Amino acid sequence: MIISIVVYVISLLILYLIIETAVRNGINSSVIGEYLKKKHDEEEEREPDFDSDHHGT
């Protein structure tokens, strides 16, 4: 009984990993995924500089 539960949990974990990988690859290779990645990369390049003081104090 316990062995069957362990086998069931392991198979669900493997199935989860397979589906997660497939969805991630599908999203990354889609047109929208590429657009969002490009937009995210552009936002990282424009990170604000919090150390500079623009108020003149």
C-alpha positions, 0 to 999 in steps of 0.5 A: 500500500505505501509503495503504491503511494510512493510510486504515485507521488513520484510519477506525479512529480515527474509529470509535473516537471515534464509539463513545467518544462514544456510550458516554459519552453513553449512560452519562451519560444512564442512571439509573445514570450519573445516580446516580453523578454525583449521588453524586460531586458530593456527595462533592466538596462534603464534601471534608475540610479537611486544613489544620485540626488536630483533635488539639489540638496 
